[in-house]
Structure formats: structure tokens, C-alpha cells
Amino acid sequence: MRLGPIRTPTPLARSPRGLWLIPTLGALCWSGLALAQGSLYRWVDDNGAVHYTDSVPAAESKQGHTKLSEQGVHTEEVAPAPTEAELQKAKEAERLRQEEERRAAARKEADARLLSRYRTAEEVELTRDGKLAGVNALIQVKRDLIRSNQERRLKLETRKKKALQSGKPLPPELENDIAQTESKIRANYAAIIDLEHQKDAIRQEFRGILRHYLKLRRLPVPTESTEGETLVDVQNLVTCTGMAECSRYWEQAMTYVRKHSEAKTEILGPGLLIAIQEDDKEEQTFTLTWTQAAADRPVHLYLDLQCKNKQTGSLTCVDTSANAVEEGFQAAVTQN
């Protein structure tokens, strides 16, 4: 049996929980009549009219309803069906919860691997030093290649001077050989700069690893000011952007090298200056390069000093004052 709609003569009140309250005793009479036939449901349509029926229409089932007892007291509340927006919000909340659980599990697994890999903090530092040593070995390989190409470029310079003295144009193969040799020198210095950045990345990575490891072991974590090793400030490297700024820096860099090197031999090429000075004990080679990985990347101006002892062949600079030229390069070039 289905009862028709009953409109109450007085305004309906709404409870704090959003349930419609039965305002009249007459409504309870209707509930008793309906209960004689079976279950009674109370629901409100979209227009605010209260209905008491033995079933909830399918079209209204999503709006929520109340099931009443024989005494007219509600015994079961069916909340309105969630809206599409609420369903999407709940779905997103569940996704975020599951994602956080996955991240937490991954962190726990990573912490376990870290503790099993290193028994002490000293082992963390030894691993870091090993990686840095590997990068330093690659840098030395690049420096050896640079030295070899510098020597080749010197020989080519001798041939170039002889050709110019003859009044004849430079042979194309000589020009090509010079260009390729200079390109190799610049490329190897660009690789050295990248490797120096790799060293900084290793230091930063292991700084974080060490601090996290100490926390997991519940050991004192040093502050930044007392942590010891800091990132290398490469004083013989200048980074710039924009042709105007970089060109100005390049001119200042060449002036700086020429002022401090007292070179007897100078080789100048595109993005390259090689200045060689020597005395009875050693030969010092200052190499200034302009390198850029791509048009949208920064320009690197890099000054390198290489020494060679004439008696022992050692590559360690005897005249330590030459090192001061490298150390003062960055400040001198970037000054206004």
C-alpha cells in the first residue's frame, strides 16, 4: 500500500544532523495505519513535502529517508547518496592515502637498506671518498689529454708561423688540424667542469645520507657550521649568461691572464687562450677557455694552470705563486 503525500500545516524543523522532525501527532496516526500494512518510511521530496509510505520511490531513494517503528520513532536512517563531486573527493582521498602508505613503506625499506649497507658513519664517508676519487681519476685523464693536445697545438703553431712567413695561404689540412685540436682542448675542459659539478653532487648526496644515517642510529648529527667539508667554490671558474656580459668577462679574463702570466708564447683561438711562461726550473701553461654546452645553457670561462718540472718531469708546480693566479681569477673577472 502507498500513502499519498501529507503536507504538515506548520513549518518543518530540521535537526542539527539534518533529519526532518515529525511536527504533529496526526503524522503518527498515519504511521500507525501504514505499519498495520507493513514497514513505514518517512521521506521528503525536492519541494520540501513530507511523505509517509510503505516504500521509498526509486526516484527518491538517493535523497535519504527514515524508517519508523510502530511507535512512530525512527529506527534507521539512510543518508542521501553522495554526489558525484563527493564521490570524486572520496576517491582522491583514498588515492592519496594509498600513495602515502606506499611512500612510507618505501622509506622504511630504504632505511633498512641503509642500515644494512653501512655499519658505521665512517663507512659512509669512505664510500663518499671512493666516489670522489673515481671522479678525480677521470679529471686527471682529461688533463692528460689536454696536455697532449696542447703540445700538438704548439707544434701546429710552429708550422703555421712558417707558412705565414712564406707568404702563402695556410694549407686547408693545417687549418683543419688546428681547429680540431683546439676543439678537443675546449671539449676536455668542458668535461672537467662537468666532473667538478659531479663532485659537488656527490658531496651533497652523501651529506644527506650521513645525516639521515646518524638520525637512524640515534647518534649526534653535526650542525652545518661544524660539519667539516663544504662544497668547493671553484675560484678559477666564472659562469655567465648573455652575450654582452660574457664578452665583457672574456675580455677581462684575457687581460688578467696576460697581466699575470708573463708569457713568452701565446696561442689565441676561438674561445681559447694558451699562455706559456718558463724559467730554468719549470714550464707553466695557463689555459683560458670559453665553453658552452648549448645555446640556452650558461657560458663557462675556465682558467687552468699546468706545470712541468724541467729536471724531474713532475707536474706539481714548484712556484706556488702561480697558483695565486688561479685563486684570484673569479674575483678579478667578475668585478665591475
C-alpha positions in Angstrom: 0.0 0.0 0.0 1.3 3.5 -0.9 0.1 6.6 1.0 -0.3 9.9 -0.7 1.7 12.9 0.3 0.9 14.6 3.6 1.8 18.3 3.9 2.1 19.5 7.5 0.2 22.7 8.4 3.2 24.1 10.3 6.8 24.7 9.1 9.1 21.8 9.3 12.1 21.9 11.7 15.5 20.4 10.8 17.6 18.8 13.5 21.3 19.6 13.8 22.1 16.3 12.0 19.9 17.3 9.0 16.9 14.9 9.8 13.4 16.2 9.3 11.4 16.1 12.6 7.8 15.0 12.8 5.8 18.0 13.8 2.3 16.7 14.5 0.5 13.9 16.3 -1.6 13.4 13.1 1.5 12.1 11.3 1.9 9.4 14.0 -1.6 8.3 13.3 -0.7 7.8 9.7 2.4 5.9 10.7 0.3 3.5 12.7 -2.0 3.0 9.8 0.8 2.3 7.5 2.6 0.0 9.9 -0.5 -2.1 10.0 0.2 -2.8 6.4 4.0 -3.2 6.8 7.0 -1.0 7.2 6.7 2.7 7.1 9.2 5.1 5.6 9.4 8.9 6.0 11.0 10.9 3.3 11.0 14.5 1.9 10.7 15.3 -1.7 12.6 18.1 -3.6 9.8 20.5 -2.8 10.1 20.0 1.0 6.9 18.0 1.3 7.0 15.2 3.9 5.8 11.7 2.8 4.9 8.6 4.8 4.8 5.5 2.6 5.3 1.8 2.9 8.2 2.1 0.5 10.5 4.8 -0.9 10.1 5.6 -4.6 13.1 4.6 -6.6 13.4 8.2 -7.9 13.6 9.5 -4.3 15.9 6.8 -2.8 19.0 8.8 -3.3 17.6 11.7 -1.2 17.8 9.7 2.1 14.9 8.6 4.3 14.0 7.4 7.8 12.4 4.1 8.7 9.9 4.4 11.6 8.9 1.9 14.3 5.4 1.0 15.3 5.5 3.8 17.8 6.5 6.3 15.1 10.1 6.6 16.3 12.7 6.4 13.6 14.8 3.3 13.8 17.0 3.5 10.8 18.4 6.5 8.9 19.6 6.1 5.3 21.8 9.0 4.4 21.4 10.7 1.0 23.5 9.2 -1.8 26.8 11.0 -2.2 27.0 13.5 -5.1 29.5 13.0 -8.0 31.7 15.6 -6.5 31.7 13.9 -3.1 32.5 10.5 -4.8 35.4 12.1 -6.6 36.7 13.7 -3.4 36.5 10.5 -1.5 38.2 8.7 -4.4 41.1 11.2 -4.4 41.4 11.0 -0.6 41.7 7.2 -0.9 44.3 7.5 -3.6 46.4 9.9 -1.5 46.1 7.6 1.5 47.3 4.6 -0.5 50.1 6.7 -2.1 51.3 7.8 1.4 51.2 4.2 2.5 53.4 3.2 -0.4 55.8 6.1 0.3 56.0 5.2 3.9 56.7 1.5 3.0 59.4 2.7 0.5 61.0 4.9 3.2 61.1 2.1 5.7 62.6 -0.3 3.1 65.2 2.3 2.1 66.1 2.9 5.8 66.6 -0.8 6.3 68.9 -1.0 3.3 70.9 2.0 4.5 71.4 0.5 8.0 72.4 -2.9 6.5 74.8 -1.3 4.0 76.8 0.8 6.5 77.9 -0.4 9.9 79.4 2.9 10.9 79.3 6.5 9.9 83.0 6.2 8.8 81.9 3.7 6.2 79.6 6.3 4.7 82.4 8.7 4.5 84.8 6.1 3.0 82.2 5.4 0.3 81.9 9.1 -0.5 85.7 9.5 -0.7 85.9 6.5 -3.0 83.4 8.0 -5.4 85.2 11.4 -5.3 88.5 9.6 -6.0 86.9 7.9 -9.1 85.8 11.3 -10.4 89.3 12.8 -9.7 90.8 10.0 -11.7 88.6 10.9 -14.7 89.6 14.5 -14.3 93.3 13.5 -14.4 92.7 11.6 -17.6 91.1 14.7 -19.2 94.0 16.8 -18.1 96.5 14.3 -19.7 94.6 14.6 -22.9 94.6 18.4 -22.7 98.4 18.4 -22.1 98.8 16.1 -25.2 96.7 18.4 -27.3 98.4 21.5 -26.1 101.8 20.1 -27.2 100.3 19.2 -30.5 98.9 22.7 -30.8 102.3 24.2 -30.2 103.8 22.1 -33.0 101.0 23.2 -35.3 101.7 26.8 -34.3 105.2 26.4 -35.4 104.0 25.1 -38.8 101.5 28.0 -39.0 104.2 30.6 -38.5 106.5 29.1 -41.1 103.6 29.0 -43.6 102.7 32.7 -42.9 106.3 33.7 -43.3 106.4 32.1 -46.7 103.6 34.4 -47.8 101.5 31.5 -48.9 98.0 30.9 -47.6 97.6 28.2 -44.9 97.1 24.7 -46.2 93.5 23.6 -45.6 94.6 20.5 -43.8 96.7 22.6 -41.4 93.8 24.9 -40.7 91.5 21.9 -40.1 94.1 20.3 -37.8 94.4 23.4 -35.7 90.6 23.8 -35.4 90.2 20.1 -34.4 93.0 20.3 -31.8 91.6 23.5 -30.2 88.1 21.9 -30.2 89.5 18.9 -28.3 91.1 21.2 -25.7 87.9 23.1 -25.1 85.8 19.9 -25.0 88.1 18.3 -22.4 87.9 21.4 -20.2 84.1 21.4 -20.6 84.2 17.7 -19.4 86.4 18.7 -16.4 83.8 21.4 -15.4 81.0 18.8 -15.6 83.1 16.4 -13.5 83.7 19.2 -10.9 79.9 19.6 -10.7 79.6 15.8 -10.3 81.9 16.0 -7.3 79.7 18.7 -5.7 76.6 16.5 -6.3 78.4 13.6 -4.6 79.2 15.7 -1.6 75.6 16.9 -1.3 74.2 13.4 -1.7 76.4 11.9 1.0 75.9 14.9 3.3 72.2 14.0 3.3 72.9 10.2 3.6 75.3 10.7 6.5 72.9 13.0 8.4 70.0 10.5 7.9 72.1 7.6 8.9 73.1 9.3 12.1 69.5 10.0 12.9 68.5 6.4 12.3 71.4 5.3 14.6 70.2 7.9 17.2 73.7 9.5 17.0 74.5 13.2 17.3 74.0 15.0 14.0 76.6 17.7 13.4 75.3 21.2 12.5 76.1 22.7 9.2 78.7 25.0 10.7 80.7 22.2 12.3 80.1 19.5 9.6 83.5 20.0 8.1 83.8 19.7 4.4 81.8 22.3 2.4 81.1 22.5 -1.3 84.0 23.5 -3.4 84.0 27.1 -4.6 85.8 26.8 -7.9 87.7 30.1 -7.9 89.1 29.6 -11.4 85.6 29.2 -12.9 83.3 32.1 -14.0 79.7 31.3 -15.1 77.8 33.9 -17.1 74.7 34.3 -19.3 74.0 36.7 -22.2 76.5 37.6 -24.9 77.1 41.2 -23.6 78.1 40.0 -20.1 80.1 37.0 -21.2 82.0 39.0 -23.8 82.9 41.6 -21.2 84.1 38.8 -18.8 86.1 37.2 -21.6 88.0 40.4 -22.4 88.7 40.9 -18.7 89.8 37.3 -18.3 92.3 37.6 -21.2 93.6 40.8 -19.8 94.0 39.1 -16.4 95.9 36.1 -17.8 98.2 38.3 -19.9 99.0 40.5 -16.9 99.9 37.7 -14.5 101.4 35.1 -16.8 104.4 37.0 -18.3 104.0 34.5 -21.2 106.8 34.1 -23.8 104.5 32.1 -26.0 100.8 32.8 -26.6 98.3 30.9 -28.7 94.9 32.5 -29.4 92.0 30.8 -30.9 88.1 30.9 -30.8 87.3 30.6 -27.1 90.8 29.7 -26.3 94.0 31.4 -24.9 97.1 29.4 -24.1 99.9 31.4 -22.4 103.2 29.7 -21.7 105.9 31.0 -19.4 109.0 29.3 -18.2 112.2 29.7 -16.4 115.2 27.4 -15.7 113.2 25.1 -13.4 109.7 24.7 -14.9 107.3 25.4 -17.6 103.9 26.9 -16.6 101.0 26.8 -19.0 97.9 28.9 -18.4 94.9 27.9 -20.5 91.7 30.0 -20.6 88.7 28.5 -22.3 85.1 29.6 -23.2 82.8 26.6 -23.2 79.0 26.3 -23.6 77.0 23.1 -23.8 74.2 24.6 -25.8 72.9 28.0 -26.8 70.4 28.1 -23.9 73.0 27.0 -21.3 75.3 29.2 -19.3 78.8 30.0 -20.6 81.8 28.8 -18.5 85.1 30.7 -18.5 87.7 28.4 -17.0 91.4 29.1 -16.2 93.7 26.2 -15.7 97.3 26.1 -14.7 99.6 23.2 -15.6 103.2 22.9 -14.6 106.1 20.7 -15.7 109.4 20.5 -13.9 112.2 20.6 -16.4 114.5 18.4 -14.3 112.2 15.8 -12.8 109.2 15.9 -15.1 107.0 16.4 -12.1 103.6 18.0 -12.8 103.4 19.7 -9.4 104.0 23.4 -9.5 107.2 24.5 -7.8 106.4 28.1 -7.9 103.3 28.3 -5.7 102.8 32.0 -6.6 101.4 30.8 -9.9 98.5 29.1 -8.0 97.5 32.6 -6.8 96.7 33.5 -10.4 94.0 30.8 -10.4 92.7 31.7 -7.0 92.2 35.3 -7.9 90.7 34.7 -11.3 87.0 34.7 -10.4 87.1 37.8 -8.3 89.1 39.7 -10.9 86.9 38.8 -13.9 83.6 39.5 -12.3 84.5 42.8 -10.7 82.6 45.8 -12.1 
